Every structure is written in C-alpha cells, then in structure tokens.
Amino acid sequence: MEIEQAPSRISDVTVFRLKGPFTLSTMFAFQDSLRNAGVNGAIVDLTDVPYLDSAGLGVLLGQFAHAQRAGKKFALVGISARVRIIFEITNTDKALPIFATQADAENSF
C-alpha cells in the first residue's frame, strides 16, 4: 500500500491518502505514519483502497479511539461502496466519523 501525506487546510491536521489494499500485511507502515509525533489530527482518504480487512479496520478504530482520548481530530473520507460494506456489517459506520470528501471532513472540524 502506498501512503501519501499532505497538509490539510486545517492547521495541525495531516491528510493520509492510501492506495492499495489495507490489510494485515500493509497496515504497519500506516500505523508508523500515524504515530509520528507531528501528527495532531488526521484525515484518512480511502478513495483508492479497494479492500479493507479486519486488521485495517482495527487500525482505523484504534486511531479513532486514540484521537478521542487525546482531543485530536480524525475523519475518514472517500470510502468506496465495497469498503463501506465492511463498515456497515460491523456497525462501525455509526461510530467512525465518515465523510464523502476531504472538504466535508475539514468543515466538520
């Protein structure tokens, strides 16, 4: 999986654009990026993620919980229909902050 980082228009928020399957074998690099001391908020763009397994979902849930405890911003954007089904089956679509676009997520902050 490729991970691109870009600044958000919201200060102290980093946009992570993921490309490729988000699975147990690809999640560690993303976890390392999220743990970067300079990341105070995150928007995770899943537009180019064709598949997400339970390990990937666990990383997103863990980061959301960490962000809530630390008072940091966190949002998911660009979720495909196939990936959205995983969130719906696990009912995590009701818990996670999911937005259609980066601008929608930024406006929610």
MOPAC internal coordinates of N, CA, C and O (Angstrom, degrees):
PM7 1SCF
backbone

  N    0.0000 0     0.00 0     0.00 0    0    0    0
  C    1.4403 1     0.00 0     0.00 0    1    0    0
  C    1.5270 1   108.54 1     0.00 0    2    1    0
  O    1.2310 1   120.81 1   -42.58 1    3    2    1
  N    1.3178 1   116.05 1   137.42 1    3    2    1
  C    1.4555 1   121.69 1   175.31 1    5    3    2
  C    1.5237 1   109.08 1   -93.25 1    6    5    3
  O    1.2310 1   120.87 1   -36.12 1    7    6    5
  N    1.3260 1   115.95 1   143.88 1    7    6    5
  C    1.4636 1   121.66 1   179.08 1    9    7    6
  C    1.5235 1   107.95 1  -127.28 1   10    9    7
  O    1.2310 1   121.03 1   -62.43 1   11   10    9
  N    1.3084 1   115.64 1   117.57 1   11   10    9
  C    1.4570 1   120.87 1   175.01 1   13   11   10
  C    1.5204 1   107.94 1  -107.89 1   14   13   11
  O    1.2310 1   120.65 1   -43.15 1   15   14   13
  N    1.3173 1   116.36 1   136.85 1   15   14   13
  C    1.4605 1   121.37 1   177.26 1   17   15   14
  C    1.5207 1   109.19 1  -114.17 1   18   17   15
  O    1.2310 1   121.29 1   -41.98 1   19   18   17
  N    1.3268 1   115.13 1   138.02 1   19   18   17
  C    1.4567 1   121.01 1   178.09 1   21   19   18
  C    1.5214 1   108.16 1  -146.09 1   22   21   19
  O    1.2310 1   120.35 1   -28.38 1   23   22   21
  N    1.3112 1   116.93 1   151.62 1   23   22   21
  C    1.4631 1   118.83 1   177.00 1   25   23   22
  C    1.5282 1   110.90 1   -72.23 1   26   25   23
  O    1.2310 1   121.18 1   -31.05 1   27   26   25
  N    1.2870 1   115.35 1   148.95 1   27   26   25
  C    1.4618 1   122.16 1   173.31 1   29   27   26
  C    1.5179 1   107.67 1   -90.84 1   30   29   27
  O    1.2310 1   120.04 1   -13.66 1   31   30   29
  N    1.3177 1   117.52 1   166.34 1   31   30   29
  C    1.4656 1   119.43 1   173.96 1   33   31   30
  C    1.5266 1   110.72 1   -74.12 1   34   33   31
  O    1.2310 1   120.42 1   170.23 1   35   34   33
  N    1.3374 1   116.80 1    -9.77 1   35   34   33
  C    1.4524 1   122.75 1   175.03 1   37   35   34
  C    1.5288 1   107.54 1   -92.57 1   38   37   35
  O    1.2310 1   120.26 1   -52.58 1   39   38   37
  N    1.3116 1   117.11 1   127.42 1   39   38   37
  C    1.4666 1   119.44 1  -177.02 1   41   39   38
  C    1.5338 1   110.55 1   -62.49 1   42   41   39
  O    1.2310 1   121.26 1   -34.07 1   43   42   41
  N    1.3143 1   115.20 1   145.93 1   43   42   41
  C    1.4682 1   123.86 1   179.60 1   45   43   42
  C    1.5258 1   113.98 1    65.57 1   46   45   43
  O    1.2310 1   119.69 1  -161.84 1   47   46   45
  N    1.3245 1   118.19 1    18.16 1   47   46   45
  C    1.4639 1   121.48 1   175.94 1   49   47   46
  C    1.5224 1   108.07 1  -118.33 1   50   49   47
  O    1.2310 1   120.98 1   -49.04 1   51   50   49
  N    1.3215 1   115.73 1   130.96 1   51   50   49
  C    1.4594 1   122.44 1   178.36 1   53   51   50
  C    1.5209 1   109.06 1  -108.43 1   54   53   51
  O    1.2310 1   121.16 1   -41.59 1   55   54   53
  N    1.3322 1   115.38 1   138.41 1   55   54   53
  C    1.4622 1   121.14 1   175.36 1   57   55   54
  C    1.5213 1   107.44 1   -97.22 1   58   57   55
  O    1.2310 1   120.99 1   -53.79 1   59   58   57
  N    1.3258 1   115.72 1   126.21 1   59   58   57
  C    1.4617 1   122.43 1   176.85 1   61   59   58
  C    1.5232 1   107.46 1  -108.07 1   62   61   59
  O    1.2310 1   120.73 1   -66.02 1   63   62   61
  N    1.3240 1   116.22 1   113.98 1   63   62   61
  C    1.4675 1   121.03 1   177.68 1   65   63   62
  C    1.5186 1   107.63 1  -100.47 1   66   65   63
  O    1.2310 1   120.94 1   -65.81 1   67   66   65
  N    1.3156 1   115.80 1   114.19 1   67   66   65
  C    1.4549 1   121.42 1  -177.26 1   69   67   66
  C    1.5207 1   109.58 1   -98.55 1   70   69   67
  O    1.2310 1   120.95 1   -39.59 1   71   70   69
  N    1.3361 1   115.78 1   140.41 1   71   70   69
  C    1.4678 1   121.09 1   179.69 1   73   71   70
  C    1.5115 1   108.54 1  -133.51 1   74   73   71
  O    1.2310 1   120.96 1   -62.06 1   75   74   73
  N    1.3176 1   115.78 1   117.94 1   75   74   73
  C    1.4518 1   121.34 1   179.20 1   77   75   74
  C    1.5162 1   110.79 1   114.52 1   78   77   75
  O    1.2310 1   120.24 1    -5.61 1   79   78   77
  N    1.3333 1   117.15 1   174.39 1   79   78   77
  C    1.4607 1   121.20 1  -179.89 1   81   79   78
  C    1.5246 1   111.74 1   -62.05 1   82   81   79
  O    1.2310 1   120.77 1   -41.11 1   83   82   81
  N    1.3133 1   116.13 1   138.89 1   83   82   81
  C    1.4669 1   122.66 1   179.24 1   85   83   82
  C    1.5254 1   106.28 1  -106.79 1   86   85   83
  O    1.2310 1   121.19 1   -83.83 1   87   86   85
  N    1.3311 1   115.34 1    96.17 1   87   86   85
  C    1.4551 1   121.48 1  -172.28 1   89   87   86
  C    1.5280 1   110.70 1  -134.32 1   90   89   87
  O    1.2310 1   121.16 1    -0.51 1   91   90   89
  N    1.3092 1   115.39 1   179.49 1   91   90   89
  C    1.4615 1   121.34 1   178.19 1   93   91   90
  C    1.5261 1   111.24 1   -53.06 1   94   93   91
  O    1.2310 1   120.13 1   140.09 1   95   94   93
  N    1.3137 1   117.36 1   -39.91 1   95   94   93
  C    1.4653 1   119.60 1  -176.70 1   97   95   94
  C    1.5287 1   113.18 1   -77.55 1   98   97   95
  O    1.2310 1   119.41 1   167.13 1   99   98   97
  N    1.3317 1   118.73 1   -12.87 1   99   98   97
  C    1.4693 1   120.48 1  -177.88 1  101   99   98
  C    1.5258 1   113.46 1  -115.90 1  102  101   99
  O    1.2310 1   119.78 1   177.16 1  103  102  101
  N    1.3108 1   118.02 1    -2.84 1  103  102  101
  C    1.4679 1   120.46 1  -171.19 1  105  103  102
  C    1.5295 1   114.30 1   -78.15 1  106  105  103
  O    1.2310 1   119.60 1   156.76 1  107  106  105
  N    1.3233 1   118.37 1   -23.24 1  107  106  105
  C    1.4641 1   120.34 1  -171.76 1  109  107  106
  C    1.5284 1   112.77 1   -67.05 1  110  109  107
  O    1.2310 1   119.86 1   140.02 1  111  110  109
  N    1.3144 1   117.87 1   -39.98 1  111  110  109
  C    1.4682 1   120.13 1   178.52 1  113  111  110
  C    1.5277 1   110.31 1   -64.21 1  114  113  111
  O    1.2310 1   120.67 1   142.38 1  115  114  113
  N    1.3146 1   116.32 1   -37.62 1  115  114  113
  C    1.4626 1   119.78 1   178.90 1  117  115  114
  C    1.5285 1   110.20 1   -68.06 1  118  117  115
  O    1.2310 1   120.01 1   137.60 1  119  118  117
  N    1.3049 1   117.58 1   -42.40 1  119  118  117
  C    1.4692 1   120.61 1   176.94 1  121  119  118
  C    1.5279 1   110.67 1   -58.66 1  122  121  119
  O    1.2310 1   120.65 1   137.43 1  123  122  121
  N    1.3202 1   116.36 1   -42.57 1  123  122  121
  C    1.4681 1   119.88 1   178.67 1  125  123  122
  C    1.5274 1   111.08 1   -62.04 1  126  125  123
  O    1.2310 1   120.17 1   139.05 1  127  126  125
  N    1.3181 1   117.28 1   -40.95 1  127  126  125
  C    1.4647 1   120.98 1   178.86 1  129  127  126
  C    1.5224 1   110.98 1   -63.60 1  130  129  127
  O    1.2310 1   120.48 1   138.76 1  131  130  129
  N    1.3221 1   116.69 1   -41.24 1  131  130  129
  C    1.4594 1   120.64 1  -179.84 1  133  131  130
  C    1.5193 1   112.21 1   -66.90 1  134  133  131
  O    1.2310 1   120.59 1   147.60 1  135  134  133
  N    1.3052 1   116.48 1   -32.40 1  135  134  133
  C    1.4687 1   120.58 1  -177.43 1  137  135  134
  C    1.5233 1   112.80 1   -79.48 1  138  137  135
  O    1.2310 1   120.61 1   175.90 1  139  138  137
  N    1.3135 1   116.44 1    -4.10 1  139  138  137
  C    1.4561 1   121.13 1   178.23 1  141  139  138
  C    1.5226 1   108.95 1   -53.85 1  142  141  139
  O    1.2310 1   120.72 1   -49.01 1  143  142  141
  N    1.2995 1   116.24 1   130.99 1  143  142  141
  C    1.4682 1   120.89 1  -175.71 1  145  143  142
  C    1.5211 1   113.25 1   -59.78 1  146  145  143
  O    1.2310 1   119.66 1   155.65 1  147  146  145
  N    1.3380 1   118.25 1   -24.35 1  147  146  145
  C    1.4489 1   121.57 1  -178.89 1  149  147  146
  C    1.5178 1   114.29 1   -81.32 1  150  149  147
  O    1.2310 1   119.59 1   174.97 1  151  150  149
  N    1.3143 1   118.38 1    -5.03 1  151  150  149
  C    1.4614 1   121.72 1  -176.81 1  153  151  150
  C    1.5241 1   108.87 1   -91.93 1  154  153  151
  O    1.2310 1   121.03 1   -72.59 1  155  154  153
  N    1.3185 1   115.63 1   107.41 1  155  154  153
  C    1.4629 1   120.60 1   179.73 1  157  155  154
  C    1.5232 1   112.77 1  -102.61 1  158  157  155
  O    1.2310 1   120.28 1   169.65 1  159  158  157
  N    1.2824 1   117.08 1   -10.35 1  159  158  157
  C    1.4467 1   122.66 1   176.68 1  161  159  158
  C    1.5122 1   107.64 1  -161.51 1  162  161  159
  O    1.2310 1   120.17 1   -25.06 1  163  162  161
  N    1.3317 1   117.28 1   154.94 1  163  162  161
  C    1.4609 1   119.90 1  -175.92 1  165  163  162
  C    1.5176 1   111.99 1  -142.28 1  166  165  163
  O    1.2310 1   121.75 1   -42.30 1  167  166  165
  N    1.3125 1   114.25 1   137.70 1  167  166  165
  C    1.4616 1   122.43 1   166.12 1  169  167  166
  C    1.5194 1   104.78 1  -114.93 1  170  169  167
  O    1.2310 1   120.29 1   -58.17 1  171  170  169
  N    1.3163 1   117.06 1   121.83 1  171  170  169
  C    1.4547 1   121.81 1  -178.07 1  173  171  170
  C    1.5217 1   107.52 1  -104.51 1  174  173  171
  O    1.2310 1   120.94 1   -65.81 1  175  174  173
  N    1.3297 1   115.81 1   114.19 1  175  174  173
  C    1.4585 1   122.61 1  -179.04 1  177  175  174
  C    1.5230 1   108.73 1   -93.62 1  178  177  175
  O    1.2310 1   121.01 1   -66.95 1  179  178  177
  N    1.3246 1   115.67 1   113.05 1  179  178  177
  C    1.4652 1   122.15 1  -177.14 1  181  179  178
  C    1.5245 1   112.51 1  -102.70 1  182  181  179
  O    1.2310 1   120.12 1  -162.21 1  183  182  181
  N    1.3234 1   117.38 1    17.79 1  183  182  181
  C    1.4645 1   121.67 1  -176.83 1  185  183  182
  C    1.5190 1   112.26 1   -53.11 1  186  185  183
  O    1.2310 1   120.05 1   137.91 1  187  186  185
  N    1.3286 1   117.52 1   -42.09 1  187  186  185
  C    1.4620 1   121.81 1  -176.45 1  189  187  186
  C    1.5225 1   113.41 1  -102.20 1  190  189  187
  O    1.2310 1   120.71 1  -153.98 1  191  190  189
  N    1.3306 1   116.25 1    26.02 1  191  190  189
  C    1.4655 1   121.55 1   175.32 1  193  191  190
  C    1.5321 1   107.55 1  -102.89 1  194  193  191
  O    1.2310 1   120.42 1   -72.77 1  195  194  193
  N    1.3384 1   116.80 1   107.23 1  195  194  193
  C    1.4599 1   119.35 1  -177.33 1  197  195  194
  C    1.5292 1   114.03 1   -79.73 1  198  197  195
  O    1.2310 1   120.92 1   161.09 1  199  198  197
  N    1.3374 1   115.85 1   -18.91 1  199  198  197
  C    1.4614 1   120.07 1  -175.32 1  201  199  198
  C    1.5133 1   109.87 1  -151.55 1  202  201  199
  O    1.2310 1   120.95 1   -37.91 1  203  202  201
  N    1.3225 1   115.80 1   142.09 1  203  202  201
  C    1.4597 1   123.17 1   178.27 1  205  203  202
  C    1.5162 1   107.45 1  -134.72 1  206  205  203
  O    1.2310 1   119.87 1   -52.97 1  207  206  205
  N    1.3353 1   117.85 1   127.03 1  207  206  205
  C    1.4590 1   119.47 1   176.76 1  209  207  206
  C    1.5219 1   109.87 1  -101.65 1  210  209  207
  O    1.2310 1   120.33 1     4.08 1  211  210  209
  N    1.3292 1   116.97 1  -175.92 1  211  210  209
  C    1.4604 1   121.03 1  -175.70 1  213  211  210
  C    1.5279 1   111.86 1   -64.27 1  214  213  211
  O    1.2310 1   119.68 1   148.73 1  215  214  213
  N    1.3228 1   118.21 1   -31.27 1  215  214  213
  C    1.4642 1   120.61 1   177.95 1  217  215  214
  C    1.5284 1   110.42 1   -67.01 1  218  217  215
  O    1.2310 1   120.38 1   136.62 1  219  218  217
  N    1.3101 1   116.88 1   -43.38 1  219  218  217
  C    1.4605 1   120.58 1   176.99 1  221  219  218
  C    1.5104 1   111.35 1   -62.78 1  222  221  219
  O    1.2310 1   120.97 1   137.35 1  223  222  221
  N    1.3223 1   115.75 1   -42.65 1  223  222  221
  C    1.4643 1   120.41 1   177.74 1  225  223  222
  C    1.5257 1   110.07 1   -61.82 1  226  225  223
  O    1.2310 1   120.47 1   139.43 1  227  226  225
  N    1.3151 1   116.71 1   -40.57 1  227  226  225
  C    1.4617 1   121.00 1   178.71 1  229  227  226
  C    1.5191 1   112.38 1   -62.18 1  230  229  227
  O    1.2310 1   120.05 1   141.26 1  231  230  229
  N    1.3210 1   117.52 1   -38.74 1  231  230  229
  C    1.4678 1   121.08 1   177.34 1  233  231  230
  C    1.5267 1   109.92 1   -62.52 1  234  233  231
  O    1.2310 1   120.54 1   134.82 1  235  234  233
  N    1.3281 1   116.57 1   -45.18 1  235  234  233
  C    1.4706 1   120.20 1  -179.51 1  237  235  234
  C    1.5224 1   111.19 1   -64.72 1  238  237  235
  O    1.2310 1   120.04 1   137.46 1  239  238  237
  N    1.3260 1   117.52 1   -42.54 1  239  238  237
  C    1.4693 1   120.58 1   178.20 1  241  239  238
  C    1.5220 1   111.26 1   -64.86 1  242  241  239
  O    1.2310 1   120.59 1   137.99 1  243  242  241
  N    1.3180 1   116.47 1   -42.01 1  243  242  241
  C    1.4600 1   120.33 1   178.76 1  245  243  242
  C    1.5111 1   112.03 1   -63.23 1  246  245  243
  O    1.2310 1   120.21 1   138.12 1  247  246  245
  N    1.3236 1   117.20 1   -41.88 1  247  246  245
  C    1.4618 1   120.03 1   179.23 1  249  247  246
  C    1.5229 1   111.16 1   -67.79 1  250  249  247
  O    1.2310 1   120.20 1   142.13 1  251  250  249
  N    1.3251 1   117.22 1   -37.87 1  251  250  249
  C    1.4593 1   120.42 1   177.26 1  253  251  250
  C    1.5307 1   110.24 1   -62.42 1  254  253  251
  O    1.2310 1   120.30 1   135.04 1  255  254  253
  N    1.3324 1   117.04 1   -44.96 1  255  254  253
  C    1.4688 1   120.88 1   179.18 1  257  255  254
  C    1.5270 1   110.13 1   -62.64 1  258  257  255
  O    1.2310 1   120.38 1   137.06 1  259  258  257
  N    1.3249 1   116.89 1   -42.94 1  259  258  257
  C    1.4637 1   120.61 1   177.90 1  261  259  258
  C    1.5302 1   110.79 1   -61.78 1  262  261  259
  O    1.2310 1   120.48 1   135.88 1  263  262  261
  N    1.3217 1   116.69 1   -44.12 1  263  262  261
  C    1.4689 1   120.73 1   179.74 1  265  263  262
  C    1.5243 1   111.05 1   -61.19 1  266  265  263
  O    1.2310 1   120.39 1   138.71 1  267  266  265
  N    1.3266 1   116.85 1   -41.29 1  267  266  265
  C    1.4667 1   119.65 1   178.78 1  269  267  266
  C    1.5253 1   111.47 1   -63.30 1  270  269  267
  O    1.2310 1   120.42 1   134.68 1  271  270  269
  N    1.3307 1   116.81 1   -45.32 1  271  270  269
  C    1.4672 1   120.59 1  -179.84 1  273  271  270
  C    1.5193 1   111.82 1   -63.30 1  274  273  271
  O    1.2310 1   120.50 1   143.85 1  275  274  273
  N    1.3347 1   116.66 1   -36.15 1  275  274  273
  C    1.4608 1   121.54 1  -175.73 1  277  275  274
  C    1.5284 1   112.85 1   -91.28 1  278  277  275
  O    1.2310 1   120.33 1   178.62 1  279  278  277
  N    1.3270 1   116.98 1    -1.38 1  279  278  277
  C    1.4589 1   120.02 1  -179.16 1  281  279  278
  C    1.5223 1   113.15 1    70.44 1  282  281  279
  O    1.2310 1   120.64 1  -150.41 1  283  282  281
  N    1.3357 1   116.37 1    29.59 1  283  282  281
  C    1.4649 1   121.43 1  -179.56 1  285  283  282
  C    1.5252 1   110.60 1  -100.21 1  286  285  283
  O    1.2310 1   120.99 1   -19.74 1  287  286  285
  N    1.3084 1   115.70 1   160.26 1  287  286  285
  C    1.4594 1   121.84 1   179.03 1  289  287  286
  C    1.5265 1   109.53 1   -84.78 1  290  289  287
  O    1.2310 1   120.78 1   -34.97 1  291  290  289
  N    1.3398 1   116.10 1   145.03 1  291  290  289
  C    1.4624 1   121.19 1   178.86 1  293  291  290
  C    1.5171 1   108.49 1  -155.48 1  294  293  291
  O    1.2310 1   120.88 1   -43.18 1  295  294  293
  N    1.3286 1   115.91 1   136.82 1  295  294  293
  C    1.4637 1   120.58 1   177.05 1  297  295  294
  C    1.5241 1   109.99 1  -156.14 1  298  297  295
  O    1.2310 1   121.32 1   -26.44 1  299  298  297
  N    1.3168 1   115.08 1   153.56 1  299  298  297
  C    1.4579 1   122.70 1   173.71 1  301  299  298
  C    1.5210 1   107.82 1  -112.31 1  302  301  299
  O    1.2310 1   120.71 1   -38.64 1  303  302  301
  N    1.3324 1   116.25 1   141.36 1  303  302  301
  C    1.4646 1   120.42 1   179.02 1  305  303  302
  C    1.5239 1   109.90 1  -138.91 1  306  305  303
  O    1.2310 1   121.43 1   -18.83 1  307  306  305
  N    1.3481 1   114.86 1   161.17 1  307  306  305
  C    1.4563 1   120.98 1   171.84 1  309  307  306
  C    1.5082 1   115.58 1    67.29 1  310  309  307
  O    1.2310 1   120.00 1  -143.14 1  311  310  309
  N    1.3109 1   117.61 1    36.86 1  311  310  309
  C    1.4685 1   120.34 1  -175.95 1  313  311  310
  C    1.5275 1   110.02 1   -81.56 1  314  313  311
  O    1.2310 1   120.66 1   -53.80 1  315  314  313
  N    1.3259 1   116.34 1   126.20 1  315  314  313
  C    1.4633 1   121.58 1   179.16 1  317  315  314
  C    1.5261 1   109.94 1   -72.06 1  318  317  315
  O    1.2310 1   120.99 1   -15.66 1  319  318  317
  N    1.3139 1   115.71 1   164.34 1  319  318  317
  C    1.4712 1   120.89 1   179.88 1  321  319  318
  C    1.5278 1   110.81 1   -60.23 1  322  321  319
  O    1.2310 1   120.13 1   139.83 1  323  322  321
  N    1.3181 1   117.35 1   -40.17 1  323  322  321
  C    1.4718 1   120.92 1  -178.89 1  325  323  322
  C    1.5283 1   111.25 1   -64.90 1  326  325  323
  O    1.2310 1   120.22 1   136.93 1  327  326  325
  N    1.3153 1   117.18 1   -43.07 1  327  326  325
  C    1.4678 1   121.13 1   179.83 1  329  327  326
  C    1.5266 1   109.86 1   -72.22 1  330  329  327
  O    1.2310 1   120.25 1   142.50 1  331  330  329
  N    1.3144 1   117.12 1   -37.50 1  331  330  329
  C    1.4701 1   121.05 1   179.76 1  333  331  330
  C    1.5278 1   110.91 1   -58.12 1  334  333  331
  O    1.2310 1   119.97 1   144.99 1  335  334  333
  N    1.3125 1   117.66 1   -35.01 1  335  334  333
  C    1.4704 1   121.31 1   179.27 1  337  335  334
  C    1.5283 1   110.59 1   -58.96 1  338  337  335
  O    1.2310 1   120.22 1   141.03 1  339  338  337
  N    1.3260 1   117.19 1   -38.97 1  339  338  337
  C    1.4673 1   120.84 1   179.01 1  341  339  338
  C    1.5291 1   110.08 1   -62.67 1  342  341  339
  O    1.2310 1   120.63 1   137.65 1  343  342  341
  N    1.3368 1   116.40 1   -42.35 1  343  342  341
  C    1.4638 1   120.30 1   177.68 1  345  343  342
  C    1.5321 1   110.57 1   -64.86 1  346  345  343
  O    1.2310 1   120.37 1   140.15 1  347  346  345
  N    1.3168 1   116.89 1   -39.85 1  347  346  345
  C    1.4665 1   120.43 1  -178.60 1  349  347  346
  C    1.5292 1   111.90 1   -69.26 1  350  349  347
  O    1.2310 1   120.19 1   137.15 1  351  350  349
  N    1.3237 1   117.23 1   -42.85 1  351  350  349
  C    1.4657 1   120.76 1   179.73 1  353  351  350
  C    1.5237 1   111.24 1   -61.27 1  354  353  351
  O    1.2310 1   120.62 1   142.59 1  355  354  353
  N    1.3199 1   116.41 1   -37.41 1  355  354  353
  C    1.4717 1   121.25 1  -178.52 1  357  355  354
  C    1.5276 1   112.53 1   -90.72 1  358  357  355
  O    1.2310 1   120.19 1  -179.23 1  359  358  357
  N    1.3148 1   117.25 1     0.77 1  359  358  357
  C    1.4694 1   123.88 1  -178.12 1  361  359  358
  C    1.5241 1   113.36 1    60.04 1  362  361  359
  O    1.2310 1   120.23 1  -162.35 1  363  362  361
  N    1.3112 1   117.16 1    17.65 1  363  362  361
  C    1.4577 1   119.85 1   177.77 1  365  363  362
  C    1.5297 1   111.28 1   -80.15 1  366  365  363
  O    1.2310 1   120.30 1   167.05 1  367  366  365
  N    1.3232 1   117.03 1   -12.95 1  367  366  365
  C    1.4680 1   119.80 1   176.65 1  369  367  366
  C    1.5258 1   110.95 1   -65.05 1  370  369  367
  O    1.2310 1   120.46 1   158.98 1  371  370  369
  N    1.3245 1   116.73 1   -21.02 1  371  370  369
  C    1.4631 1   120.96 1   178.96 1  373  371  370
  C    1.5365 1   111.52 1   -86.69 1  374  373  371
  O    1.2310 1   120.50 1   160.65 1  375  374  373
  N    1.3264 1   116.64 1   -19.35 1  375  374  373
  C    1.4657 1   120.75 1  -177.26 1  377  375  374
  C    1.5268 1   112.87 1   -98.16 1  378  377  375
  O    1.2310 1   120.44 1   142.18 1  379  378  377
  N    1.3103 1   116.77 1   -37.82 1  379  378  377
  C    1.4606 1   121.05 1  -175.75 1  381  379  378
  C    1.5288 1   111.49 1   -84.21 1  382  381  379
  O    1.2310 1   120.25 1   -34.64 1  383  382  381
  N    1.3304 1   117.14 1   145.36 1  383  382  381
  C    1.4660 1   120.47 1   176.25 1  385  383  382
  C    1.5349 1   109.65 1   -78.64 1  386  385  383
  O    1.2310 1   120.81 1   -78.17 1  387  386  385
  N    1.3201 1   116.06 1   101.83 1  387  386  385
  C    1.4631 1   122.52 1  -176.50 1  389  387  386
  C    1.5241 1   109.00 1  -112.83 1  390  389  387
  O    1.2310 1   121.14 1   -49.15 1  391  390  389
  N    1.3304 1   115.42 1   130.85 1  391  390  389
  C    1.4553 1   121.46 1  -179.28 1  393  391  390
  C    1.5235 1   109.64 1  -130.43 1  394  393  391
  O    1.2310 1   120.61 1   -24.21 1  395  394  393
  N    1.3127 1   116.43 1   155.79 1  395  394  393
  C    1.4585 1   121.09 1  -179.78 1  397  395  394
  C    1.5268 1   111.52 1   -69.54 1  398  397  395
  O    1.2310 1   120.30 1   139.33 1  399  398  397
  N    1.3256 1   117.04 1   -40.67 1  399  398  397
  C    1.4653 1   120.72 1  -175.01 1  401  399  398
  C    1.5251 1   111.74 1  -133.67 1  402  401  399
  O    1.2310 1   121.23 1   -15.07 1  403  402  401
  N    1.3079 1   115.26 1   164.93 1  403  402  401
  C    1.4613 1   121.01 1   176.18 1  405  403  402
  C    1.5247 1   109.98 1   -61.77 1  406  405  403
  O    1.2310 1   120.43 1   138.68 1  407  406  405
  N    1.3185 1   116.78 1   -41.32 1  407  406  405
  C    1.4681 1   120.20 1  -179.75 1  409  407  406
  C    1.5297 1   110.92 1   -61.42 1  410  409  407
  O    1.2310 1   120.36 1   140.23 1  411  410  409
  N    1.3301 1   116.92 1   -39.77 1  411  410  409
  C    1.4724 1   120.10 1   177.49 1  413  411  410
  C    1.5260 1   110.72 1   -62.00 1  414  413  411
  O    1.2310 1   120.46 1   137.02 1  415  414  413
  N    1.3248 1   116.74 1   -42.98 1  415  414  413
  C    1.4673 1   120.55 1   179.21 1  417  415  414
  C    1.5221 1   110.64 1   -64.53 1  418  417  415
  O    1.2310 1   120.71 1   134.79 1  419  418  417
  N    1.3271 1   116.25 1   -45.21 1  419  418  417
  C    1.4695 1   119.37 1   179.46 1  421  419  418
  C    1.5241 1   111.36 1   -61.78 1  422  421  419
  O    1.2310 1   120.42 1   140.66 1  423  422  421
  N    1.3073 1   116.80 1   -39.34 1  423  422  421
  C    1.4746 1   120.35 1   178.86 1  425  423  422
  C    1.5327 1   111.34 1   -65.95 1  426  425  423
  O    1.2310 1   119.66 1   153.07 1  427  426  425
  N    1.3245 1   118.25 1   -26.93 1  427  426  425
  C    1.4599 1   121.00 1   179.57 1  429  427  426
  C    1.5194 1   112.55 1   -74.89 1  430  429  427
  O    1.2310 1   120.56 1   158.67 1  431  430  429
  N    1.3411 1   116.54 1   -21.33 1  431  430  429
  C    1.4600 1   120.84 1   179.70 1  433  431  430
  C    1.5059 1   108.43 1   -76.49 1  434  433  431
  O    1.2310 1   120.10 1   180.00 1  435  434  433

